[in-house]
Amino acid sequence: MEELGITELKRLTEVIHQKFGYDFSGYAMSSFKRRITRIMELKKVNSLDQFIQFIETKNLTKEDFLHEITVNVTELFRDPSFWRVLKTVLPKTTLNSPKVKIWHAGCSSGEEVYSMLIVLKELGMIDMVEILASDIDSSILKKAKEGKISLRNMELNEKNYIRYNPTGDVKQYFLYDNDYAYFSKELLSKVTFKEINLVNLQPFAKFDMILCRNVMIYFNQNLQNQILKTYHEMLQMYGYLIVGTKESIIWSDSANKFLTVNTEEKIYKKYKD
């Protein structure tokens, strides 16, 4: 297979932008290259020219392409230590307003959102919260809305929950059949799912908490900086921004407008406009 360099990848981003209207030029090129190489292997395409021809001539929809290129690996209560810390932070969001607005940006197949709903339910806050969950991949959003998880994945999910809450029982939030576990429809009704592209994000609402965990590692620094600036603008004063454990905001132009609430779990609080 042809080795893809920066020149080839930039050419490819231009073709993708023209074909699908989606701009990948702000993605970290190393990650973008890995995903493109994987797609080329799956489609049995050996050169950039062949792949461009495949994109331009085959019946490949934007939705199909985004589903192939985005990373959708997640778990219920992923990083249990994070959820233990978050449980102490969430009650403080009510100091701003009796109705708390939370946005999960890049929600993937929904396990993070389900985890949030369980924590809010156990805190007695579920009726005080409005949740928006977004992703660029419409097919993965459809899956998140369904609340359906394969039983082979539930063993790890249940272990994660026990590490978060040793005395609880996560099974009470699901209905089970022979193949799947179905998340509580009552809790899911608290969530609005929406397709949102972070690459050209413009402020559209105010939130008390924004979670964007393990998403920005796929973006270059310029795009990360642009998105963090928009997140700052969209947060209420003293609202919380949460990023992934391998991510940070301390280098960004917005860093001096946030206080660090928890260094290890990358939880920040807006304190300056």
C-alpha positions as CSV (number, residue, x, y, z in Angstrom):
1,M,0.0,0.0,0.0
2,E,1.2,3.5,-0.8
3,E,2.7,5.4,2.1
4,L,0.6,8.6,2.8
5,G,2.6,11.7,3.6
6,I,1.5,15.2,4.6
7,T,1.1,16.3,1.0
8,E,-1.1,13.3,0.1
9,L,-3.2,13.7,3.3
10,K,-3.8,17.4,2.6
11,R,-4.8,16.6,-1.0
12,L,-7.2,14.0,0.5
13,T,-8.8,16.5,3.0
14,E,-9.5,18.8,0.0
15,V,-11.3,16.0,-1.9
16,I,-13.3,15.0,1.2
17,H,-14.2,18.6,1.9
18,Q,-15.4,19.0,-1.7
19,K,-17.3,15.7,-1.7
20,F,-18.9,15.7,1.8
21,G,-18.6,19.3,3.0
22,Y,-16.6,18.2,6.0
23,D,-13.2,19.7,6.8
24,F,-10.6,17.4,8.2
25,S,-7.7,19.8,7.8
26,G,-7.9,20.6,11.5
27,Y,-7.4,17.0,12.5
28,A,-4.2,15.6,13.9
29,M,-2.6,14.2,10.8
30,S,-1.2,11.1,12.6
31,S,-4.6,10.0,13.7
32,F,-6.2,11.0,10.4
33,K,-3.6,8.9,8.6
34,R,-4.3,5.8,10.7
35,R,-8.0,6.0,10.1
36,I,-7.6,6.6,6.3
37,T,-5.1,3.7,6.1
38,R,-7.7,1.4,7.9
39,I,-10.4,2.4,5.4
40,M,-8.2,1.8,2.4
41,E,-7.3,-1.7,3.8
42,L,-11.0,-2.5,4.3
43,K,-11.9,-1.3,0.8
44,K,-8.8,-3.1,-0.7
45,V,-7.5,0.2,-2.2
46,N,-3.7,0.4,-2.6
47,S,-3.0,4.0,-3.6
48,L,-4.2,7.6,-2.9
49,D,-5.4,8.0,-6.5
50,Q,-7.5,4.8,-6.3
51,F,-9.0,5.9,-3.0
52,I,-9.9,9.4,-4.3
53,Q,-11.5,7.6,-7.3
54,F,-13.3,5.4,-4.9
55,I,-14.6,8.4,-3.0
56,E,-15.7,10.3,-6.1
57,T,-17.3,7.4,-8.1
58,K,-18.6,4.9,-5.6
59,N,-22.0,5.2,-3.8
60,L,-20.3,6.3,-0.5
61,T,-22.5,8.7,1.6
62,K,-21.2,11.3,4.0
63,E,-22.8,9.2,6.8
64,D,-21.0,6.0,5.8
65,F,-17.7,7.9,5.5
66,L,-18.0,9.6,8.9
67,H,-18.9,6.3,10.5
68,E,-15.8,4.7,9.1
69,I,-13.4,7.5,10.1
70,T,-14.6,8.4,13.5
71,V,-13.5,6.5,16.6
72,N,-16.4,5.1,18.6
73,V,-14.8,3.2,21.5
74,T,-16.5,3.8,24.9
75,E,-17.8,2.1,28.0
76,L,-20.3,2.6,30.8
77,F,-18.5,4.4,33.7
78,R,-15.2,4.5,31.7
79,D,-12.5,5.7,34.2
80,P,-14.5,5.0,37.4
81,S,-12.4,7.4,39.4
82,F,-13.6,10.2,37.2
83,W,-17.2,9.4,38.0
84,R,-16.5,9.3,41.7
85,V,-15.1,12.9,41.5
86,L,-17.9,14.1,39.2
87,K,-20.4,12.9,41.8
88,T,-19.0,15.5,44.2
89,V,-19.0,18.3,41.5
90,L,-22.5,17.9,40.1
91,P,-24.4,19.2,43.1
92,K,-22.4,22.4,42.8
93,T,-23.9,23.2,39.4
94,T,-27.2,23.9,41.0
95,L,-25.7,27.1,42.6
96,N,-26.0,28.8,39.2
97,S,-29.6,27.8,38.4
98,P,-32.3,25.4,39.6
99,K,-32.3,24.0,36.0
100,V,-28.9,22.6,35.1
101,K,-27.9,22.2,31.4
102,I,-25.3,19.7,30.5
103,W,-23.7,19.0,27.1
104,H,-21.9,15.8,26.1
105,A,-20.0,16.8,23.0
106,G,-18.8,13.8,21.0
107,C,-21.1,11.3,22.8
108,S,-20.4,8.4,20.5
109,S,-22.7,5.4,21.2
110,G,-24.0,6.9,24.4
111,E,-22.4,5.0,27.3
112,E,-21.1,8.3,28.8
113,V,-24.5,9.8,28.7
114,Y,-26.1,6.7,30.3
115,S,-23.5,6.9,33.1
116,M,-24.3,10.6,33.7
117,L,-28.0,9.8,33.9
118,I,-27.4,7.1,36.5
119,V,-25.2,9.4,38.6
120,L,-27.9,12.1,38.4
121,K,-30.6,9.6,39.4
122,E,-28.6,8.4,42.4
123,L,-27.9,12.0,43.5
124,G,-31.7,12.9,43.3
125,M,-30.9,15.5,40.6
126,I,-32.5,13.8,37.5
127,D,-35.5,16.2,37.4
128,M,-33.3,19.3,37.7
129,V,-31.2,18.6,34.5
130,E,-31.5,19.0,30.8
131,I,-28.9,17.0,28.7
132,L,-27.8,17.6,25.2
133,A,-25.7,14.8,23.6
134,S,-24.1,15.3,20.2
135,D,-21.9,13.7,17.6
136,I,-21.0,14.1,14.0
137,D,-21.9,10.5,13.1
138,S,-25.7,10.2,12.6
139,S,-25.6,6.4,12.7
140,I,-23.8,6.3,16.1
141,L,-26.3,8.9,17.4
142,K,-29.1,6.6,16.4
143,K,-27.5,3.8,18.4
144,A,-27.1,6.1,21.4
145,K,-30.8,7.0,21.2
146,E,-31.8,3.3,21.3
147,G,-30.0,2.6,24.5
148,K,-29.2,-0.9,23.3
149,I,-25.9,-2.6,24.5
150,S,-24.7,-6.0,23.5
151,L,-24.5,-8.4,26.5
152,R,-20.9,-9.2,25.7
153,N,-20.1,-5.6,26.5
154,M,-22.2,-5.5,29.7
155,E,-19.7,-7.5,31.8
156,L,-17.1,-4.8,31.5
157,N,-19.7,-2.1,32.0
158,E,-21.0,-3.8,35.2
159,K,-17.4,-4.1,36.5
160,N,-16.8,-0.4,35.9
161,Y,-20.0,0.5,37.8
162,I,-18.9,-1.6,40.8
163,R,-15.6,0.2,40.8
164,Y,-17.6,3.5,40.9
165,N,-20.2,2.4,43.4
166,P,-19.4,-0.9,45.2
167,T,-22.8,-1.0,46.9
168,G,-25.0,-0.3,43.9
169,D,-26.6,-2.4,41.2
170,V,-26.3,-1.1,37.6
171,K,-28.7,-3.8,36.4
172,Q,-31.7,-1.9,37.8
173,Y,-31.3,0.6,35.0
174,F,-31.6,-2.0,32.2
175,L,-34.0,-4.5,30.8
176,Y,-32.3,-7.7,29.5
177,D,-33.1,-10.2,26.9
178,N,-30.9,-13.0,25.5
179,D,-28.7,-10.7,23.4
180,Y,-29.0,-7.1,24.6
181,A,-29.4,-4.9,27.6
182,Y,-31.8,-1.9,27.1
183,F,-31.2,1.3,29.0
184,S,-34.1,2.9,30.9
185,K,-36.4,4.7,28.5
186,E,-37.5,7.0,31.4
187,L,-33.9,8.2,31.9
188,L,-33.2,8.4,28.2
189,S,-36.2,10.8,27.8
190,K,-34.2,13.4,29.7
191,V,-31.7,13.6,26.7
192,T,-31.9,15.5,23.4
193,F,-29.6,14.0,20.8
194,K,-28.3,16.2,18.0
195,E,-25.8,16.0,15.1
196,I,-23.2,18.7,15.8
197,N,-19.9,19.3,13.9
198,L,-17.3,20.7,16.4
199,V,-15.0,21.7,13.5
200,N,-17.1,24.7,12.6
201,L,-18.8,25.2,16.0
202,Q,-20.5,28.5,16.7
203,P,-22.1,29.3,20.1
204,F,-25.7,28.2,20.2
205,A,-26.7,28.0,23.9
206,K,-25.4,28.3,27.5
207,F,-24.5,25.4,29.6
208,D,-23.6,24.7,33.2
209,M,-21.3,21.8,32.3
210,I,-19.7,20.7,29.0
211,L,-18.1,17.3,28.7
212,C,-15.8,16.7,25.7
213,R,-13.7,13.8,26.8
214,N,-11.2,12.0,24.5
215,V,-12.4,13.9,21.5
216,M,-9.8,16.8,21.1
217,I,-6.9,14.4,21.0
218,Y,-7.9,13.8,17.3
219,F,-7.6,17.6,16.5
220,N,-4.6,19.7,15.9
221,Q,-3.7,22.5,18.4
222,N,-5.2,25.3,16.3
223,L,-8.6,23.5,16.1
224,Q,-8.4,22.6,19.8
225,N,-7.8,26.2,20.7
226,Q,-10.7,27.4,18.5
227,I,-13.1,24.9,20.1
228,L,-12.0,25.7,23.7
229,K,-12.6,29.4,23.0
230,T,-16.2,28.5,21.9
231,Y,-16.7,26.2,24.9
232,H,-15.7,29.1,27.2
233,E,-18.2,31.4,25.6
234,M,-21.0,28.8,25.9
235,L,-20.4,28.1,29.6
236,Q,-22.3,30.0,32.2
237,M,-20.1,31.8,34.7
238,Y,-18.8,29.2,37.2
239,G,-19.8,26.5,34.8
240,Y,-17.6,23.4,34.4
241,L,-15.6,22.2,31.4
242,I,-14.4,18.6,31.4
243,V,-11.9,17.1,28.9
244,G,-10.2,13.7,28.7
245,T,-7.4,12.6,31.0
246,K,-4.8,12.8,28.1
247,E,-6.1,16.3,27.2
248,S,-5.5,19.7,28.8
249,I,-6.5,23.3,28.4
250,I,-3.6,24.9,30.3
251,W,-1.7,25.7,27.0
252,S,-4.8,27.4,25.4
253,D,-5.7,31.0,24.9
254,S,-8.7,30.4,27.3
255,A,-6.6,28.9,30.1
256,N,-6.5,32.0,32.3
257,K,-10.3,32.1,32.3
258,F,-10.6,28.8,34.1
259,L,-9.7,27.5,37.5
260,T,-8.5,23.9,37.8
261,V,-11.0,21.9,39.9
262,N,-9.3,18.5,39.6
263,T,-6.0,18.1,37.8
264,E,-6.1,14.3,37.4
265,E,-9.6,14.2,36.0
266,K,-9.2,17.4,33.9
267,I,-12.2,19.3,35.4
268,Y,-12.1,23.1,35.1
269,K,-14.4,25.9,36.2
270,K,-15.0,29.1,34.3
271,Y,-14.4,32.2,36.5
272,K,-13.7,34.9,34.0
273,D,-15.4,36.1,30.8
